[in-house]
Amino acid sequence: MEASFDCVVIGSGNAGSCAALSAAETGCDKVLIVDICPPEWAGGNSYFTAGAFRTVHSGLQDLLPIVNNVSAEQVASIDMDKYTCEDFQGDIMRLGDGKPDPDLAGAVADASRDTITWLADSVGLPFMLSFHRQAYAVGGRQRFWGGMVLCTEDGGKGLIAAHQRALAKGKVDVWFNCRAVEITMENGAVSGLIVEKDGHKMSLRTPAVVLAAGGFEANPLLRAEHLGGEWERAIVRGTPYNQGGGFALAAALGARQTGDWAGCHSTCWDADAPTDAGQRDLTNQFTKSGYPLGIMVNTAGKRFVDEGEDYRNYTYAKFGRAILMQPEGHIFQIYDQKVIGSLRQEEYGDGIVRKIFADSIEELADKLVDSGLKSKQEFVETVRQFNDAVRNYQAEHPDATWNPAIKDGMSTQSSEKQLALPKTNWALTIDKAPLMAVKVACGVTFTFGGLAIDPETAGVLSEKTSTVIPGLFCAGEMVGLFHKNYPGGSGLMAGAVFGRRAGRAAAALKY
Ligand SMILES: Cc1cc2nc3c(=O)[nH]c(=O)nc-3n(C[C@H](O)[C@H](O)[C@H](O)COP(=O)(O)OP(=O)(O)OC[C@H]3O[C@@H](n4cnc5c(N)ncnc54)[C@H](O)[C@@H]3O)c2cc1C
């Protein structure tokens, strides 16, 4: 059986949906998305997101026309710094130790604001200001922090629901239970795709294939091969279907690989969460991103990162690795009553996570033994030293005020006492009972290794010729963009930018 399409997209996540919608709106009459997953897993990792989109903007007034949750009265009490193209590109480059391709990073930053307008107006994504995740109420004002301000209503669930509405409206076909098996070529250009649908092989004719099939994060063998053996025990945060199949298809055509194949995005994740796939009702709620407000201690009773090194958006994607490298691969986050009310309800609310409470550090240490703490003594000493260091700092800086919405400089380092491992910002004593601990492991989000593309068209480059392989495009996690670390909200944005460009370039093949 053979069917013809103007463009076939592999993957029904954010990048694939953007590619398909863009192809349909710029001239492709017959567009198909194929996805290996059953319909109830539609949307890939994108479904599991918080729907956070990082974008360049010139301040609150720039974004008000596209968000649906700011009343006229609220406007006067919101503080939001602008975020420039240089800021966005600079953040990708800075967090990647200068290794990302500056042209790719620049393309994402440069197109981000226009892409948000397209997503809002043409796709119909419901955008909101992310008060609950990206702002703190301080002195009666809502102050946004960390360069990221937008999210979709109802997070990834709302994102994928909106994409699906737009796909139906744009008459894009979506075939689930359909694995892409081989991309065929004729005269040096893409000519079709062989798929296995409900167990049957089919040949599809198409001049354009967009690879948007996610990374290899859900494949423990590939994780071990590329990231290292310990990554077999990382918990999968999202879809179980991102097994790296897209890379095998691309390799068969001689596509160039680039990016950080030994790197991935991974973060603090509920140690009690299911291990091999995310859970579609709770999605991102297993994230435990409150650490800038407290401390993290391993099972040996020691801190292992500077929890206040930078805004959470710039540290959370690398701290998963740090946790995985600790003994047993899990740790404890510790908070006291001064900050518990500032933790994200969606992540730390009642019934969301197992909370361990105690009235003193000693009692907490006793209770944590049941959850894997090996050294009570070391744990108590760590917290004691931490509290002493904070008190010394506060005594030396009596005017310092704690403010989680800015880098407040409230640290553990004073002339009197310095910790070998500082907490650089937001350091408060941990002493107001009841104290709370939650057990946290490493959740792997997506892998950074990917394909090399032309930033203008998202056309995949050939390893042999360094030119694009005609008819082959790539977007989303499969693009080798990030290295080592990642500014929060960049994944969805990069997927939208290159997905949109891929769709447009696929449509241009018709003419
Ligand atoms: C819990 C969680 C929270 C996150 N939060 C955010 C956030 O708020 N903001 C942000 O920017 N990023 C976030 N991310 C990262 C974000 O999910 C990714 O950057 C982005 O969604 C990737 O989109 P994609 O379309 O490339 O891949 P996906 O959305 O994963 O889609 C890939 C699709 O390809 C399909 N597929 C795989 N192999 C094949 C094959 N051989 N044949 C056919 N189909 C195949 C899969 O089934 C899947 O549906 C988060 C990720 C997770 C897991």
The ligand as a Gaussian input file, in Angstrom:
#p B3LYP/6-31G(d) Opt

LIG

0 1
 C        8.759000      16.711000      32.959000
 C        9.282000      17.627000      31.886000
 C        9.110000      19.000000      32.015000
 C        9.610000      19.849000      31.032000
 N        9.321000      21.183000      31.118000
 C        9.712000      22.007000      30.111000
 C        9.277000      23.360000      30.079000
 O        8.448000      23.793000      30.887000
 N        9.758000      24.161000      29.096000
 C       10.617000      23.694000      28.118000
 O       11.046000      24.468000      27.269000
 N       10.981000      22.386000      28.092000
 C       10.543000      21.541000      29.046000
 N       10.877000      20.217000      28.986000
 C       11.677000      19.764000      27.839000
 C       10.726000      19.594000      26.641000
 O        9.862000      18.533000      26.914000
 C       11.417000      19.292000      25.356000
 O       12.423000      20.214000      25.086000
 C       10.405000      19.360000      24.201000
 O        9.130000      19.014000      24.610000
 C       10.794000      18.397000      23.136000
 O        9.816000      18.418000      22.124000
 P        9.975000      17.440000      20.906000
 O        8.810000      17.708000      20.035000
 O       11.345000      17.533000      20.335000
 O        9.903000      15.969000      21.524000
 P        8.646000      15.187000      22.196000
 O        7.634000      16.145000      22.687000
 O        9.246000      14.262000      23.164000
 O        8.026000      14.383000      20.968000
 C        8.729000      13.331000      20.353000
 C        7.724000      12.324000      19.818000
 O        8.393000      11.438000      18.909000
 C        7.823000      10.149000      19.021000
 N        8.768000       9.146000      18.487000
 C        9.944000       8.738000      19.009000
 N       10.524000       7.816000      18.199000
 C        9.701000       7.636000      17.140000
 C        9.756000       6.815000      15.976000
 N       10.789000       5.994000      15.709000
 N        8.719000       6.862000      15.084000
 C        7.654000       7.691000      15.312000
 N        7.566000       8.497000      16.423000
 C        8.577000       8.486000      17.316000
 C        7.565000       9.998000      20.513000
 O        6.563000       9.035000      20.769000
 C        7.134000      11.430000      20.909000
 O        5.718000      11.545000      20.937000
 C       10.357000      19.329000      29.935000
 C       10.503000      17.956000      29.795000
 C        9.952000      17.105000      30.745000
 C       10.109000      15.622000      30.548000

